[in-house]
């Protein structure tokens, strides 16, 4: 994946590969020792059925390895997320 600065993904819309708008990126979880991103913390859209997603409090917790692209949206693999819920 191409390198992207954190400030460029802050508050970016997150969408699933099936076109579902999931929410807005709120934060990321990083392994301090390795520097690898582990999870995206997403504020879910109001109309989203969150029962199909892994939650941490009021936020969705999506594994970073589900990310497929970062452009106008952050696109995550819906099939991979459903397995984690």
C-alpha positions in Angstrom: 0.0 0.0 0.0 1.1 3.5 -0.8 2.3 5.6 2.2 -0.2 8.1 3.5 0.2 10.8 6.2 -2.0 10.5 9.2 -3.2 14.0 8.8 -4.6 13.1 5.3 -6.8 10.4 6.7 -8.1 12.2 9.8 -11.9 12.6 9.7 -12.1 10.8 6.4 -15.2 8.9 5.4 -14.9 5.1 5.6 -16.8 2.9 3.1 -17.1 -0.9 2.7 -16.3 -2.6 -0.6 -20.0 -3.2 -1.1 -20.7 0.6 -1.0 -22.0 0.8 2.5 -21.0 4.1 4.2 -19.6 3.0 7.5 -18.7 6.2 9.2 -15.9 8.7 9.9 -12.4 7.8 11.0 -11.9 8.9 14.5 -8.6 7.4 15.5 -6.1 4.7 14.7 -4.4 2.1 17.0 -0.7 1.5 16.4 1.8 -1.0 17.8 4.4 1.2 19.4 7.2 -1.3 19.1 6.7 -2.2 15.4 5.0 1.0 14.2 2.4 -1.0 12.4 -1.2 0.2 12.3 -3.5 -2.4 14.0 -7.0 -0.9 14.0 -9.2 1.9 12.7 -11.5 3.5 15.3 -14.6 4.8 13.4 -17.5 6.9 14.5 -20.4 5.0 12.8 -23.0 6.7 10.6 -26.3 7.2 12.3 -28.2 4.8 10.1 -25.6 2.0 10.2 -26.6 -1.4 11.7 -23.6 -1.7 14.0 -24.5 -5.3 15.0 -22.6 -6.6 12.0 -19.3 -4.8 13.1 -16.9 -5.3 16.0 -17.5 -2.5 18.5 -15.4 -0.8 21.2 -17.7 1.4 23.3 -19.6 3.6 20.8 -17.0 3.2 18.1 -16.4 0.5 15.4 -13.0 -1.2 15.6 -12.0 -2.3 12.2 -8.7 -4.2 11.7 -6.3 -2.2 9.6 -5.6 -5.3 7.4 -9.2 -4.9 6.1 -8.2 -1.6 4.4 -8.2 -1.9 0.6 -7.5 1.7 -0.5 -7.2 5.2 0.8 -8.2 7.9 -1.7 -11.4 10.1 -1.4 -12.7 7.4 1.0 -11.0 4.8 3.1 -12.3 1.5 1.6 -12.4 -1.5 3.8 -13.2 -5.1 2.8 -16.8 -5.8 4.1 -16.3 -9.6 4.0 -13.3 -9.4 6.2 -15.1 -7.2 8.7 -18.1 -9.5 9.0 -15.8 -12.4 10.0 -14.4 -10.3 12.9 -17.8 -9.3 14.4 
